[in-house]
Amino acid sequence: MSVAEISVPCNFGVANLHDEFHGNVTMEFKDSTSMRACSLILSWNSEVFTYLFSELRQGTIELKDFSKEVAVMFLESLYSGDVVVEKSHFRELNKISHAFKVMWMSKKCTDAFTTFCESCSQNFKEMAFLFNEAIYSETALKSDSLVQIV
């Protein structure tokens, strides 16, 4: 299956998420609720989604390893082409962007982490957050990009 060349991130319109007409796949959340999404938009953002839909023919994707808040934020970001990365949801957003190989979102997470480092006031709590996220990224996500920033 060939997907037309679209440069992402791109604004497809968040209003189109959970659309009855275009929503041809179901995204299931941790709380057992679900949302419809368009496989084409998801695939433009992620080679993992392309594989899940075209090779494995999956029509339902479980996002149960993530809080519903972050999973919905992730999907909305794929539709809007923008994401706001805050400390409160950094780990999960970074994890989900790595899990689905959404490269532009992973870069936004790395850029946000760089900003967190640059604005660190050298207090223990802020430094612990930075070190913990860098270590988590290296061990759980197999990415040393945050360790190199710290």
Secondary structure, 3 states (H helix, E strand, C coil): CCCCCCCCCCCCCHHHCCCCCCCCEEEEECCCCEEEECHHHHHHHCHHHHHHHHHCCCCEEEECCCCHHHHHHHHHHHHHCCCCCCHHHHHHHHHHHHHCCCHHHHHHHHHHHHHHHHCCCCCHHHHHHHHHHHHHHHHHCCCCHHHHHC
